[in-house]
Amino acid sequence: MSLSSSLAIPSNLHVLSASDPPYKPLHNHPSLALLSKCKSIENLKQIHSQIIKTGLHNTQFALSKLVEFCAVNPSGNLSYALSIFDSIEEPNHIIWNTIIRGYSLSSSPILAMDVYIHMLLSGVEPNSYTFPFLLKSCAKATATPEGKQIHGHVLKFGLECDVYVHTSLINMYAQNGELGNARLVFDKSSFRDAVSFTALISGYISKGYLDDARQLFDEIPIRDVVSWNAMIAGYAQSSRFEEALAFFQEMQIVNVRPDESTLVSVLSACAQSGSLDLGNRVRSWIDDHGLGSNLRLVNALIDMYSKCGDLSTARRLFDGLHRRDLISWNVMIGGYTHMSSYKEALALFRQMQQSSDEPNDVTLLSILPACAHLGALDLGKWIHAYIDKNYHNLHNTSLWTGLIDMYAKCGNIEAARHIFNGIEPKTLASWNAMISGLAMHGNALGALKLFSEMAIEGFKPDDITFVSVLSACSHGGLVDLGRQYFISMIQDYNIIPKLQHYGCMIDLLGRAGLFDEAKDLVKNMEMKPDGAIWGSLLGACRVHGNIELGEYVASQLFELEPENAGAYVLLSNIYAGAGRWENVATIRTMLNDKGMKKLPGCTSIEVNSVVHEFLVSDETHPQSDDIYKMLDEIDSLLEMAGHVCDTSEVLYDIDEKWKEGTLSQHSERLAIAFGLISTKPGTTIRIVKNLRVCGNCHSATKLISKIFNREIIARDRNRFHHFKDGSCSCMDYW
């Protein structure tokens, strides 16, 4: 039987009378009172047995309460409700409506229509409580044709003037994108209250028509807090944060008291816009009104403070919670990741592992970038295993894409490729992550081949794709191909170049020593170059010893980023390479006068699931004595192998022996020494450095890989280096 024919209204429709006598003791019966304390299906069955023993199951009132609990309560069970329902000879209106309501809350809301058909065929007439649940089901299931048929029944039963039915019709049409029909129902109504206005406003907001929603809002005769909330949430979700915050302030002026939903939306807007001052005022309002223990609001405050950069306040709020839910953990871990406090994110995640709260996909998506940044491969593998176990049937490609990115950035590009090959269906984000991974590992040809495969598979590249493609060309020194892809991006895909694309091209040209072409590109850019572009060009000047251009580029950087010590250091290295020590001393004086310090080199290495960090000449590690003994052994073996220190990149004009000593204690050398004494022979050593690896450490690491028969995978600020058998994957081009 088709749905359309099933919804024909039976001619013999009548109302069944209730079977219960009007006695009050039912309302307070102890067996029914137990339902409010029920927390599991086992308890529910025990209560049901008690109801049967007392004879209450012969009353529709008791059965309706039992069905309601099973169908609607989070601790209930819809299947159990249906089994009770099927045992009732003549269910009354309340029971029929409760089953329909249960389906409207379920993961299969469209099945509420089957119950409605059964209800009609049983001779029970729907009432004003039936249609709101049916229309909610149609909205949730995006079942517009069925919703229109229900609309017809509403008219036939003369219930179009019921306020709840009327609002549900508007909601159904609006949520299903039928704004014309939603507006028609609204305009034909003889009454327009704040609820019906808000229903239509929500529809306009869901389609992105915020200005139309605002016009409707202004027409509401009496605005309630729900209508204000709809507009504030709409502005916040559309990234129109200033308007969301202005609405909140206007709301207070007209003396509409904000509720929990208002405050959550406003705090979200504060978080996204960085409005810490207003966030503090909202917190004061929360505290003044005794809502400081509201977990949902505290979670929103933690999120706001984290994203506004006040991690210490966020952590105090988190630590002060008497009970935490999954959202509490997620917003705090996500806050650390958002602010690049990756060590703290990992530490808190490990604390979460020791609690009773299980991570979900949001948690994992927050912690994977921290693993990637710190090179925490062991933890990344644990997360991979956890995803395999708990989410293997979940079509959340973001998790798998996050794993690709994590493995690539932790130096295991083959694991990244294995996951990529297994993803079905692939998304543009997963293609981008894999292409980017191959590019950063210096496999330019592999990245470009994958780009071609992506096009064959029918995926249209976006601006992110081309950043990876151009980066691959830069790492591989593929100047001609880089030019071709840059032109193709503009002409074939109509993608307007962004700063990142220009940055890749200028880096490519600068590395190749094509400074005139690089300068022309900078000159013809449609936007002003940022610090990254000037920085890559200055780095190229250092590589090629171009003092004149280096001085000009450095002056641009000094003006753009006056507090960036890196620009001064790069220019100093150019002078040092040319032996111009007076200029080096001048820059050193400038740095001292400005109170600026060179960003210290920091290298991390993960051993036995613990991330260890080292600075230059670091002696703070508990195994420092053993590390320096290994460092002495490495230096002796390097000298025997004929290694000669390249001291050209040392900043100051100091004694050559002191220069060599400084170089041998660079952070990556300390991390490698620690890796050698802490892992079994033959184990791959993986390190992550925050700066570009210097030429001396690069040549030394090549020899170390051969002397100790170890593969050493190093990620620096620019790319990956795979050292093995005395050579590097970058072919000394980085």
N, C-alpha and C positions, 0 to 999 in steps of 0.2 A: 504494500500500500504506500503510495507516494505521500510525502508530507503535505502537499497542497490539498489532496483529497481527504487526508486524515483530519485536516483542520476545518472541514465542513461542520457546521454546528448541528448536532442532532436535534430533530424536531421535538422529541419527547423530553428535553432537558428539564430537570426539576431539582429542587434542593432537598437533600436528605436531612432528616431531623437528627439532632444529637441524641445519643443513646444514654447519656449520663443523667442521673437525677441531680438536681441542684443542691448538693450538700457540700458544706464548707470543709469538713475534716480532711478531704482529699488534698487541699492546698498545703496543709502543714503535716502531712503524713511523714513519719520518720524515714520510710523507705525512699520516698521521693527526695527528701532533704539530702540523702546521701549522694545524689547526683552532683551536687555542687562541689563535692570533695573528691569526685572521681578523677583519677589521673592516668588510668591505663585501661586497655581493653579487658584485662583480667578482672579488674575491679568492677568494670561495667557488667560483665557476665554474672558476677556475684550479686550485684544489685538487682539485675534482671530476675535472677532466681528468687530473690527475696520478694520482689513484686508479685511473681507468680504464686509463691507460697501464701501471701496475704490476700490473694484474690483481686488485687488491684488491676491485674491485666485484663479484667473484664470491663474496665471503664475506659472510655475514649480519652478522658482527661489524663489518666496515668500513662496511657500508651502515647499520647501526643507529647508528653514531657519526655518520655524515654526516646521517642523518635527524634525530637528536637535536639536532645543532647547528642545523640549519635550522628546526626546529619550536620549539625552546625558547630558544636564545640570542637576546639582543636584537639582535645583528648578523645574525641569520639571516633566513629568509624562508619562511613557512609554505607559500606556493604552490609554491616550489621543492621543499620537503620532500614535498609531495603528488606532484609530478611524479616524484621518485625512488621514492616509495612505489609508484606505479602501475606502475613498471618491474620491481618485485620479484615473482617468480612465486609464492613461498610465504613471505610475511613471517612472522617468528617473533613470539612474545609481546612481546618487547621493542619491536619496531618498531610493532606495533599499538598498544601502550600509549603509545608516544612520540607517535604521531599524535593519539591521544585527548588526551594531555596538552597538545600544541600548541594544539588547539582550546580547551581549558579556559583557556588563557592569552590567547586571541585576543579580538577584539571580537565574534565570533559563536560563543560557547561552546556553544550548543545544537546546533551541527553535530557536536559530539562524539558525539551520539546516533546520527547517521547512520553514522558510522564503526563504532560498536559493533554496530549492526545488520548491517553489512557483515561485520564480524568473526565474528559468530555464524553468518551464512549461509555463510561460508567454512569453517566447521567448526572454528574455533579457540575453545577454551574460555577464558573470562576467568579471571584470577587475582586475588590480593589487591592487585596493583598497578594493575589495571584500574579497580576501583570507586572508589577515592578521587578519581581524575581525573574520572570520570563524575559523581560526586556534587558535586564542585567546580563542574563546568559547570552542573549543575542549579541550584546555589545562586546562581551568578553570573548566570544567565539568569532567575532566579525561576521556574523550571519545576518547580513542586511536583508536578503529576500525573506527569510523567516521572520525577521523583525517587522517587515512591512505587513506580513500576514497577521501577526499578533496585533499590529496597529488596527487592522480591519476588525478584529474581534473586539478590541477596546471600543471602537465606534458602535458596533452592533449591540454590545452590552451596555452602552450608554455611560461609560466610565471615563470619557475623555476629560471631564471636568474635575475628576479627582486629582488633588494636588500632587500626590505621589506618583500616580500613573502618568500624569502630564509631564512631570519632571523626568521620569524614567524614559519616556518617549524621546524627549529632547536629548537626554544623555546617550541613548542608544544610537540615534542618528548622528550625533556629534562625534562620538567615539569611533563610529564606523566611517567617518569622513563624509557623510551625507549632510553637509552643512546647510544646503538648500532646503532639504526636508526638515531639518532641525529648526531652521528659522521660520518655516511655514507653520509648524506646530506652535511655535512660540507666538507668532504674529496673530494666529487665529484664536488664541486663548483669550477668554474674557477677563482673566486675572494674570497678573505678572508679579510674582513675589521675588524676593532675593534668591530663593532656591532655583527657580526656573531661569532667572537671569544668569546665575552662576553656572548652571548646567550648560547654557549656550556659550557663555564666556570660555569655559573649559574646552569646549569644542574648537572655538576659534584659536585658542592658545595652542592646542595640540597640532593644529595645522600651520602654526607659525604666524597667524594673523593677529599679532599683538595689538596693533593700532585699532583694528575693528573691535577687539575684545575691550580695549580701553574705552572706546566710544559707548559700548553697551554698558560698561561699568558705570560710566557717568550718568546713564539714564535710570539706574536703579533708584526707586523712590526711597527705600530704607535699606542701607547696606549693612549686612551682618558680617561677622568675622570671617565666615567661609568665603564670601565674595572678595574680601580684602586678601585673604590667603591665596586665592586662585591667581590674582594679578601678581602678587609678590613672587609666588612660585614660578609663574610664567616668565616674568622678567629674569629671574635668577637662572632658570633653565635655558633661557635664550642668550645668556651671557650679557644681558643688559643690566649689569649689577647696580649701576648708579641709580637707574630708575626704580629698581627693586628697593634699594635703601631709602630713596626719596618717598616711596609709597609707605614704607614702614613709619617714617617720621610723620607723614601726613596723617596716617592712621591714629597716631598718638595724639595729634593736635585735635582731632574730632572726637577724642575720648572713646575710641573703640578698643577694648581691652584685647591685646594679643593673646593667643593661646599657644599651645605647644607647637602646633604645625607652623604658625607664624614665625616663632622664634627659630625653629630649625631652618626654615627657608632663608630668613635674614642672616643667620650665622653662616649658611652656605654661601650667600652673596658676599658677606664680609671675607670669607676664606678665599673665594675666587678673585676678588678685587683687591685683596690686601688691605682692607679697611680695618686695621687693628683698633683704632680709636673707637669706632662705632661698635666693634665687637666687645670692647671693654665695657661700653655703656650697656650693651645688651646683657652682659654677664652681671652687671650691677643690678639691673632690673630683675633678672632671674633670682639673684640672692635676696633682694629686698622683698620679693613676693614668695619667699620660702620654697623655691623650686630647685634649690641647689642639689637636691638628692635625686632629681629626676634623671634616670640613666640616659634616656634619649637625648636630653638637653646637654648633659655632661659630655656625651660622645660628640655632639655637634660642636661644643666648645673646644674639645681636644682637637678636632679636625680644623677648626678655625685658627686656633693658636699655632698649630703645626704649620699650616699653609701660609700663615702670616710671618713665619720665621721665629716665633717665640716658643722654641721647643722646650725650654726649661719649665715654662708655665703649663704647657700641654702635659709634660711628664708628671708634674706635681698633681695635676687633676687626675691623671691616669692612676698614679700610685695611691691617691686618696680614695679611690672607689672601693666601697665595701664589697661590691659584687661587680664582676665584669662579664659582659657578653662578647660574642664574636666581633661585633661592630667595634667595641672598645679596643680590642687588639688590632683590628684592621686599620682604624684611623690613626693609631699611634705608630704602628709599623709603617703605614703609608706616609705618614708625616715625616718620619726619619728619611725614608727613601726620597720623598719630594724635595727635601732640603739637602740631599746628597750626604746625609749622615749615615753612611752605609754600615759602618761598624756597629753603631747603636741599633740599627734595624736588625742586623743579624743577632746581636745579643738579646734583643727583646723577643725575637722569633724563637730562639733557643729557650727562653723563659716560658714562652707559650707552650712549647713542646712538653714542658714539665708540668703544665697545668691540665685541667680536665677539659679544656676547650680544644676542639679539633679545628685545624685550619680549613678554609674553603678556597674556592678558586680566586676570590678577591685577595685573600692573604697571600697566596702563592704568586699572583701577578705583581704584588708589591715587593715580595722578597727576592724574586728572580733577578731584577735589576741590581740589587745589592750584591748577590752572588756574582753576577757578571762583572761589576765594577771592581770588586776585591779579588776576583779570581778564585772564589770559594767553590772549587769544582766538586769537592766531596759533598758539601751540602746541596749543591745543584743536582748531583746524582741521587741524593736521598729524595729530593723533591720530585725528580723524574719518576722514581719508583713509586712514590706516593700517588702521583697522578695516574700512573699505569694501574694501580690497585683500585683507586677510588673514582677515577673519572674516565675510565676507558670507553664508556658508552656515552659520555657527554660530548656533544658537538660544540665544544668551546675551543675553537681554533686559536684563540688568543693565548691559551695555555701552551699549546704546542709551538706557536710562534715565539712565545717567551722562552721556551726551552731551546729553540734553535739559536736565538740571540745569546742566551746564557752560555751554551756550549761553545759557540764561536768566540765569544769574548773571554772565555776561560781557556782558550787555546786548543780545544778538542773539536776541530772543524769536521772530522769524520763523523763524530757522534751527531753533530748538527745536521750533516748531510743525510745520515741514516733516518733521523726524525722527519726531515723534509720529504724524503722519498716515501715515507709511510703515511703522510697526511692525505686524507681524502675526505671531502674535496679540498683542494688547495685554495688559498685566498691570495689576493694581491699582497697582503701584509706578509704572508709566509714566503712568497717569492722574493719580496724586498729584503727580508731578513737574511735569506740564504745568499742572495747576490751580495749584500753588504758584508756578510761573513767572509765570503771568498775574497772580496776586495781587500778587507783589512788584513787578511793573511797573505796578501801579495799574489794570490792566484788570479791575476788579471784576466788571462785567457779563459779560465774556468768561469769567472763571473760573467764575462761577455757571452760565452757559449750559453750559459743559463738564461741570460737575457733574451737571446734568440729563441730558446725553447719556450720561454714564457709567451713571446709573441705568437709562436706557432700554436700554443694552447689556447689562444684567443684572449689573453689578458692584455688590457691596455695599460701601459706604464704610466705612472704619475710622477710628480715632481720628486718624490722620495726615491723612486726607482732610479731616476737619472742622477741623483746625488751619488748613489752607490756606483753606477756605471762610470761616471766621470772620475770618481775616486779611484776605481780600479785602473783606469787609464793613467792617472797620476802616479799611483804606486808602481805601475809597470813601465812608466816612461813612454807610453804609447801616444805620442803627440798627435800624429795624423788621425788616428782613430778618435782621440778625444775631440779634435776639431769637428770630425764628422758627426759624432753623437750630439755634440752641442748644437750644431746646426739642425740636425734631425729633430731634436727635442722641440725646437722653436717652429720649424716649418712643417714637420709631419704630424706632430702631436699638439700643436698650438699651446705649448706650455711656456709661460713667460718666465724667463730665468729669475731666480731669487739669489740672494746673497751667497747661499751655499753653493749654487752652481757656478757663479762667478769665482768663488773662492777655490773650487776644484780646478777650474781652468787656469786661473792665475798661478796656482801652485804647480800645475803641470808645466806651464810655460816657464815659470821661474826655475824649477828644478833642471829643466833642459837648457837653461842659460839664455832663453829667448826673451830678454828683458824688454826690448823695444815693443814686441807684440804684447807682452804682459802689461806694459805701461799704457798702450793704446786701449786695451780692454778695460783697464781701470778708468781711463778717461771717458770711454763711451758708455759706461754703465748707466742705467736709468736711475740708480740710487747711489747714495754716498757709500763708499767702501767702509766696512767696519774694521774693528781691531783684528779680527781673524784674517782678513784679506791682507792688510798691511803686514801682519805678523808673518804670514806665509811667504810674502815677498821679501821681507827682511831676512827670514831664514834662508831663502835662496841666495840672497846677497852674501850671507855668511859662507855658504857652501862654495860659491864661485869667487869669493874675495872681492866683490864689487863695492868698493868703499864709497864712491861718489853717490851711487843710487841708494846705498845703505843709509847714508847720512840723511838723504831726503826722506826716505821711507820712515826712518826713525823719528824724524821731526814731526811727521804726520801722526805717528803713534803717540808721541809725547803729548801732542795737542788733544788727541781723541781720548786717550787713557792716561792721564798724568800720573796716576798711582800705580801703573803697571810696571813693576820692576823688570819684568821679562824683556821689555823693549830695550832698556838700558843695558842689560846683560848681553843681549844679542849684538848690539852695536859694539859693546866692549870686546866681544869675541872676534868681531871683524877687525877691530884695531889690533887685538892681540895677535891674530893670525898674520898681520902685516908687520908685527914688531913695533907698533906705534904705542909704546908704553906710557908716554906722556898723556895721550888721549885716554888710555885705560885708567890712569890715575885721576884724570879729570872726572870721568864718569863715576869712579869710586867715591870721589868727594861729593858729587851731586847726589848720589844715593844716600850717603851719610847725612848730608845737609837736610834732605827731605825725610829722613827717618825711615827710608825704604830698605827692605831687605830682599835679596834674591829668594824666590820660592825654593825651599829646600827640596832636594830630590828625595823621594820616598818610594821604597819598593816593598811590596808585600808578597808573601809566599804562604801557601796553605800546606800544612803538614799534619796528618792525622786529624783532619777536620778542624784544625785551629789555624786562624790567619795570623801570621807574624809580620810585623812591619819594622823596617829598618830605615834610618836616616844615614847620611854620610858620617863616617867615623863614629857610628853609634856604639856605645858601650853599655847600654841599659838592659840588654837582653840577659836573662838568667844564665844562658850558656855562652856568654860573651867570650870567656877565656878560650873555650874550645873552638869558637868561631874564628878567633884571631890566630890560633894555632893552624887551623886549616887554611886561613888566608896567607900565612907565611909559607905554608907548603905549596900553595897555588902559585905564589910569586916566584918561588925557587924553580918550580917546574916550568913556568912560563919563560923564565930567563934561560933555562937549559934548552928550551925549544926555540930560542932565538927571538922571542918577543921583545920589541923595543917600544917603550912608552911613547905615545903621541901626546906631547904636552901643549900642543898649539891651542887647545880650547880651554886651558886653565886661565882663569880671569886675570890674575895679577902677575906682575913681573917679579917672580921669586926664584929662589935657587932651584935648579933642575931636580935635585934629589927630593926637595920638599914637594915639588910638583908631582913627581912619581908617587910619593907617599900618599898625597891627597887622592890621586886617581885610583890607587889600589884599594882605597877605603870607600869608594862610591857605594851607594846603597844597594845597587844591583849585585856588586861583588860580595857584599856581606850576606845578602839573601842567598846567593848561589853557594857560598861557603856553608851556610846553615843547612841548605838543602843536601849538600854532599855528606854532611855528618849525621843527618837525620833520616835519610832514606836508604833503602837497600841498593847495592850496586846495580846499574842498568836501569833504574827507575827514572822516568822522565821528570825533569825539574821544570816547574812552571812558575814564572814570576811576572809581576805587574808593576810597572814604574809610571809615576805621574808625569815625568818629563821625557823629552827625547833622549834616547840612549846616546852617549857621547862616542866619538870615533874610537877612542882608546879602549873603552869597555867593550865595544862591539868586536874589535879585532881580538881582544883578550878572550872574550867568551867563545869565539870560534875555536880558538886553540884549546880552551878548557873542555869543550865538548869532545874534542879528539883525545886529549890526554886522559880523561876520566871515562871515556866511552859512554857518555851520557847525551841524550837529546835534551837540549835546553830550549824551552819555548818562552820567549819574552814578549810581553806587550808593553810598548811605550806609548807616548802620547799620540804618535802618528800611525802606528801599524803593529803587526806581529812580525817577529823574527824567529825562525826555526833554525836553531844552531845544531848541526850534526856533522860528525866526521870532519871538523875543521872548516866547514863552510856555512853560509847563511842563506836562507831562502830569498832574502831581499837582493842578493847579488851585489851587496854593498851600495845599494841605491835606496836611500831612505831620507 
